[in-house]
Amino acid sequence: MRYIGRFAPSPSGPLHAGSLVAAMASYLDARAHGGRWLLRMEDVDTPRMVPGAAETILDQLSALGLRWDGDIVWQSRRDDAYQAAMDALAARGLLYPCGCTRREIADSARLRFSTLPDGERPYPGTCRDGLPPGRAPRAWRVRVPDGVERFEDRWLGPQEQDVAQAVGDFVLRRADGLWAYQLAVVVDDAAQGVTDIVRGEDLLGSTARQRVLARLLDLPVPRVMHVPLVIDEASGLKLSKQNGAPALDLSLPVQTLNAAWRKLGQAPLAVETPDAFWQAATPAWAARHGLPPP
């Protein structure tokens, strides 16, 4: 099976240094495997989208020599695909409405745990057997099967999570009517034929539930690699748009690329152009990950 990777930014702002590390790793892994690198705009959470951000991201990628294959996929145009997945789950009795608020779920989690594990608010199953009297449906949840989900992360090694205990039945359609990230990403990866997901370590916690959901939908389960996050030295927080991370500096593209390359544990490359950077970085990535020379 030919390698197909993807980069899936959210156009809620321009790319920053942390975004570039994830983009670089996914791009190099695809090119080192002789595969395709697809681009998907994860704009399903429409209230968070910033006008013009998608165009800015495309300009940033192009300026740094990151060239995607094929057409860009826009999640905001894929309602029919997400609804078809929901219908398939509903037909098998794997979907149910939930009337709980976030506060109620958080309060329930605090009663069950002295501290909330990994920031999760595990859903206690309040509406699993039907909405309580007087409650109207807010969101739609998938019934998570019992059992531990185990997988091998190509960067971090063996991983496991009991999704039913750590997360519970998770939301596929939100109370505001929008599709949940977990559903959209699983459906889209399958539709694009993605074989390998390379992304930041902040999304590691979503991997087990996405694997569970893929199997419930009878979809392929991609391999995964979660690369290190870029941490802001002043705050100790990961760089993110929500934390006000500055946009990439494109005035010195090779220096910007080398800064991301160093975050992936590599020595700077003595090159003068973005194209030369990728020509040198691709075989170096292949060698580090035990791949034949591209």
N, C-alpha and C positions, 0 to 999 in steps of 0.2 A: 504494500500500500504506500503510495507516494505521500511524503510528508506535506501537510498543510497546516501552517500556523496562522496566527492572526494577532493584530493589535486592535484593541477596542476602547478607545478613549471616550470619555463623556464630555460633550461640548458645553460644559458649565464654566469654562474659562480656558486660557491658553495652557499649553504644556509647560511644565516646570522641570527642575532637575530630576525629581523622582520619577516623573512620567517618562523622561528620556531613558533612564536606566531600564525600565520595563520594556520600552519600545526597542531599545538597542538589543537587549537579550533575546527578545522574540524574533527580531529581524535576523540577527546573527545565527540563531539556532535554525531558522528556516533555510537560510542561504548555505550554512555549513552542511545541511542534510540534502542540498540540491532540491529543495522544495519550494513551495509557493508561500508568499506572505500576503495575507489579506487584510483589508482595513474595514472596520465596522464602527459606525458612530452610534454609541449607546445613548441615544437621546430619548429613551422611553419615559424618563422622569421629567416631563415637559416643564413643570414649574421651576426646575433648577437650571434649565438651559439658558445660556446667555446669547443674545443675538450677535452673530458674527464670529462666535467662538469656533464653530466648525471650520469656517474658512481660514481662520488664524492657524488652527492646528494643521490643516493641509499645507499652508505656506511654511510653517515651521518644519514639518517633515521633509518637504521638498528642499528647503534651504540646507538641511543637514544631510541630504543625499539618500534619505530613506524612501525607496520607491516601491509602492505596493503593486500587487498583481490583480488584474480584473477590476470589476466595478465595486464601488463603495456600497456597503449595505447600511441602510438607515433603519434603526429599530422602530422609529415613529411611523414607518410605512408598512409594518408587518402585523397589524392587528389580526388579520385573518389567520395567520399561522399560529399565533398565541391562542386565539379562540379555539382553533381546531385541537390543539393540545389539551386545553381545558375540557373540551367536549369528550375527548378520548378518556381522560381520567374520570370524568363524571359517569360515563357509561359503565365503568368498572367499579363504581361505588367508592372511588378514592378521593372524592372532593366533597367538602361540606362548607356551609356558611358559618361565619363566626360573628358574634355580636360584641366581643370584648374590646375594651379600649386599651391603649398602651399602658396607661396608669394601672389598670386592673391587673394586667399581665405582670407588670413590674412588682406590684404589691404581692402578688401570689408567689413570684420568684423569691422575694425577700423572706417570705415565710418558710420556704423550702431550703434556702441556702443562706449561710451566714454572710457570704459574699457572692456576688453574681459571677459565675465562671466566664472568663474571657469577654466580659461585657455583654454576654447573652442574657436575654430574658426568656428562659425556656417556657414554651407554652404548656400550661397544665392540662389541656384537653377539656376545658370547661364546656365547649359547644360540640364536642366530638359525637355525642349521642343525641344531638338536637339542641336547638336554641332554648335557653331558659325562658320561662314565661315572661311575656312583656318585652322581650328583646327582638330587635330587627337585625337582619344581617348587615354587617359592615364590610367584612373581607371574606375571601374564600381561601380555605386551607387544604393542603394535601395530607392524606393519612400516611404517616411515616411508619414503615414496618419496623419491628423490633430487630435488634442485631447490631453488631459493631461493623462499621465500614472501614476497611483497611486498604491502603494504597501506598505506592512507592512514589515519593516526590524526587525528581531527578536532581534537585539541589539539596534538599533537606533530609532525604532518606525516608525510612518507613514512617507512616503516619496512620493514625486510627482515631475514630470518633464514634461513639454511640449516639447517632443523630436523634433517635427517639428520646433519649434522656437529656442530652446536652442542648437540644434545640426544640424538640417536639414537632408537632405538625406545623409546618411553616406556610406563610402566606404566598399565594400565587397571583391573586388579584387584590389590590389594596382597597382600603376603605374609601379612598378618593376616586376609585374607579380605574386607576392606572395599573398596568401590568407590573408585577414585581420583577426585580432584577433576576432573581433565581430562575424564574420561568423563562424569561426572554433569552438569557445567556445560554441555557441548555438547548432550547429550540433552535436558536441561531447557529450555535456551533455545529449541530447536527446538519442543518440545512446547508451550511457552507462546507461540509465535509472535513471539519477541523480534526486533525489527528493529535495535535500537540498544543497545549495551552502553556504559554510562558508569560508570567505576570508577577506583580509584586507580592511580597509575603503577607501584606495586609489582607489579601483575599484567600489565604490558606484556609481560614475558618469556614469559608463557603464551599470548599471543595467536596467534602463528604456529602453534604445535602444535595449538591448538584449531581454527584454520581448516583445517589439514590434516586433522584428524580429522573435522570436519564434512563435508568433501568425500568422504572415504572412506565415510562413512555416507549419502551422497547427501542431506545436509541443507543448508538455507539457511545462508549465512554473514553474520552481522549486521555492521553498521558498528560502529566502536569509537571511543571517546574516553577517554583516560587523563589524569586531572587530577592536579595536584601533590599530593605527600604533605605531611603535617604533621610537622615535625621537632621533637623535644624539644631545646630549647636547651641544656640541661645536658649531655646525653649525646651529642648529635649524631645519635642514632638516630631512625628514624621512630617515631611514636606507634603502639603496638600493644598488644593485650592481653597478648602474651607479654612485652613490656617493661614491663608494669605501668602502662599509661596509665590515668589516673583516669577514672571515668565522667563523662558530661556533667553539667554543673551546670544543673539545670532550675529553680532558684529564680528566675533572671532569663532567661527564654526568649528574649526579643528580643536581649539582649546575647550570648547563646550563638549565636544565628543570625547575628548580625552578625560575630562572630568568624570563623565559617566562611566567610561571604560575603567577608570581607577576604582570606582565604587563596586565594580564587578571583580575586583581583585587582580587587575591586570596593570602592567607597567605602561606608561604613556608611549604612544607610537610617534616616531619622528617622521611625520608626513606633513604635506603642505595644503592638501585639499581634502574635502569630505570623501570624494571618490577614492582617493589614495588611502584614506583611513579605512574604509570598508574593505578594500582589497587586501590590506594587511591584517585587519582584525578578524576576518572570516576564517582563514586557516589557523590563526591563533586560538580562536574559539573551538574549532574542530579538534585541535590537538589537546586542548585542556579537557574536553569531554569525550575523549577516546574515539573520535570519529575519523574515518579516512579523509585524507586531504580533499577539499572540494575542487 
